[in-house]
Amino acid sequence: MSRRAVWGGIIAAVIVAGLVALAGFAAHDRYVRPGPLAASKLLLIPKGARLAGIAEILHRERVIADPLVFRLGARAGGRDRLLKAGEYEIGAASSMRDVVELLVAGRTYKRRLTVAEGLTTRQVLALVREAEGLAGPMPRRAGAEGTLLPETYFYSRGDTRAALIGRMKQAMDDEVAKSWRDRAEGLAVDTPAAAVALASIIEKETGVAAERPRISAVFHNRLRRGMRLQSDPTVAYAITGGRRTLERKLRRIDLAVRSPYNTYLVNGLPPGPIANPGRQSLRAALAPARSDELYFVADGAGGHLFATTLAAHNRNVARLRRLQRKRRKATGK
């Protein structure tokens, strides 16, 4: 081979290498530059999807501009075998490298389900049944009243309903155990189950957090004296059985409904909780305020008026009724 041919081959090889390098730099630039996605969006990568299928999904959803570059970039570090299925929130203008890192880390989008304090178990189960993104049937034994802790639960698409309900049960078990360990001395309840029942009544009696220990004290004082609790929420539960919300005010005739949950007729606590109490009510049930009060009545402004004697309580009731008459007169209702 002539010297000219050798040099020609060398020059051609250098040119090819240069072109390959330029192509590599260009591909890398496309791999790391901001992507075409205009606004963040949720995207589901199905189980079993391979690299080519993932690239096609991302391209179809306008997350990436070049499926080939995406595949090459993922393979470059051997990360193509580490991409995880799931639902992801892809940020606006995410680069292909950003997307690969997101899928490798498995940082799936977290959905949330908020369970409000004071819901019945039936109501909580309805929320779980309808929650978007959960999978699988409802468990046959989903839990008794007062066994599901109200709070906000985070989950990923594809998590099962049974697993989420199991988390709610475990959270309630843990909170009851902790509150029972930290309980005050000399309480009128002697078991965790009785504490949950009392906490559920406290939960339904007030939405004012600061009042819960004080209301708890009233109930403990009445239990010690053998007085009936006479709690309106227990009557509402007796009427509905926890199957629905009582969409009206209680009437005097309701106080005579025959039920073990009607604390106007039965002594002590009802046979079980009337709702799922939250952490504050559980703690209030086991750490009541220091008080000799035996009565309370709504003050018409969201809170309650408390009294140690029946005479003082009757004055509070009369005050409330005067306020109600004044409001009806002012509104014409």
PEKAJO-V80454 format. One record per pair of residues at least 4 apart in sequence whose C-alpha atoms are under 6 Angstrom apart, sorted by the first residue. I is the first residue (numbers start at 1). GAP is how many residues later the second one is. Records with the same first field share a line. If there is no record, write none. Layout:
BEGIN
I->GAP, GAP
END
This chain:
BEGIN
14->4
29->4
31->65, 66
32->63, 65
33->62
34->59, 60, 61
35->29, 58, 59, 60
36->57
37->25, 26, 55, 56
38->54
39->53
40->50, 51, 52
41->48, 49
42->46, 47
43->44, 45
44->42, 43
45->40, 41
46->39
47->38
49->4
55->12
56->4
58->5, 6
59->4, 5
69->4
74->5, 6
75->4, 5
82->22
83->20, 21
84->19, 20, 22
87->21, 22
88->20, 21
89->20
94->4
102->5
110->44, 45, 46
111->43, 44, 45
112->41, 42
113->39, 40
114->37, 38
115->35, 36
116->34
117->33, 160, 161
118->85, 157, 158, 159
119->4, 156, 157
120->155, 156
121->24
127->4
133->24
134->23, 24, 25, 26, 27
135->23, 24, 25
136->24
138->23
139->23
145->128
146->127, 129, 130
147->22
148->20, 21, 24
149->19, 22, 23
150->128
176->4
179->4, 104
183->103, 104
184->103
188->32, 36
189->5
195->4
197->75, 76
199->78, 82, 83, 86
200->73, 74, 75, 77
203->74, 78
212->4, 72
213->71, 75, 76
214->75
216->69, 72
217->71, 72
218->75, 76
222->5
223->4
228->39
229->34
230->33, 34
234->27, 28
235->27
237->4, 5
238->21, 23, 24
240->4
261->9
277->4
283->4
284->4
293->14, 15
294->14
295->11, 12
296->9, 10
297->7, 8
298->5, 6
299->4, 5, 6
307->5, 6
328->4, 5
END
